[in-house]
Amino acid sequence: MVTDFSGDLMGPHLDLPSALSKIGEESALRDMLGMLADLLAQDVPKIQSVMSTQDWSVASRLLHSIKGCMPIFCTPPICDQLAAVELHAKKGEADLAQQGFATLVPAIKALELEIQHYLATPAASLE
């Protein structure tokens, strides 16, 4: 289990060729990326809030939701760290969960920007 969160979370975090191979159509990819962006924008602040109050059941539920869809779209380092943070939250390991999530937030914000940039570009650049 990851307890050292000093690993490489430099971008890019979005793996478009892999995501397209899993989803099949760029239009569906765009729709799903829009949903992921909405989920991240909604849940990341909630996770930060419930971690500050150490509500680990809610934190682990929200982390689990994000973790479920990230491997479709993202590179392994961000997915691996998210899985580790979720596990620490489930176990109520406050310091590790909070430290891991704090180092993950900038990567998630960068991922959101990557998604926004991709969605702002014309379609059919991948197919």
N, C-alpha and C positions, 0 to 999 in steps of 0.2 A: 504494500500500500504506500502511496506517495505521502511522505511527510516533509519532504524538502521541495518547496515551491519556487526554487530559484531557476527552474528549467527554462528553456527557450520558448517563449510565447510570442516571438516576433512573427509578424504576418508574412505573407497573407494567410488568413484563416479560412477563407472561403475556397473550396475546391470544386470549381465549376465543372470541369470535365468529368470528375467522379460523380458529382451530383446528377449531371445530365445522363450519365450511363445508368444510374439507378432509377431515375424518374422516367426517362424516355423522350419526353417532348419539352422543348424550351418554354412553351406557353405554360405548361404545368409547373415547370421549375420556377418560373417567374411568380406564379400564384402562390406556390409554397414558400418561396423566399419572402414574399410579402407577409405571409402569416408568421414566419419565423421572426421577422423584424418586429412585428406587432407584439409577439410573445415576449421577446427580449426587452422591448421598451416598457412593457407592462410589468414583467416579473422581476427584473433585476433590482429596481428600487424596492419592491416588496421583500425580496430576499435580504437586501441590506437592512431593511427595517426589522424584520423578524429575527435576524441574526443579532442585532443590537439588543433585543429583548430576550435572546436565547430561547426562542420558540422553535426548538429543533424539529418538531413534527411538521410544522408548516414549512420551515426552511427545506427540509429534505423532500417534501412533496413538490415544492416549486422547482427545486434543483432536478428532481427526477423527471419532471415534465420537460424541462429544457434538454436534459441529457438524452431523452428519448429521440429527439429529432436532430440533434447536432451531428451525429455521425453520417447522416445522409448528405450533409452540405459542407462539413468542415474537415480541416486537417487533424491528424491524430493528436498533436500536443494539446490543443484546446479541449478536445474531447476527453483525453486521459485525465487532465487536471480537473475538469468538471466532474468526472466520475469519482475521483478521489475526494473532492470537496463534499460531494453528496454522501459518500460513505462516512466521512468524518461527522457530518451533520446528523446522519442517522444514529451514530454512536454517541452523540452529544459531546463530541470532542471540540469544545468551544474554540480553544486557541488555534487548533489546526484548521477547523472549518473557516473561521474568520480570516486567518492568515491566507489560506488558499484562495478564498473568494476575493479578498482584497487584491491579490496579485492577478486574479482572473478578470476582474472588472475592466481594466484597460484593454485587454484582448477582446472582450465582448463588445466594448464600445468601438474598437477598430473593425470588428466583424460587422457591426451595424452599418458603419460607413461603407464597407466593401459591398454590402447588400444594396444600400442606397445607390451607390455608384453604378452597380450592375443594372439595377432596375431603371435607372435613368438613361441607359444606353439603348440604342435601337435593338429590336429583337433580331433573331436569326444570326447572331454572331458566333454561335456554338454548333449549330446543327450542320 
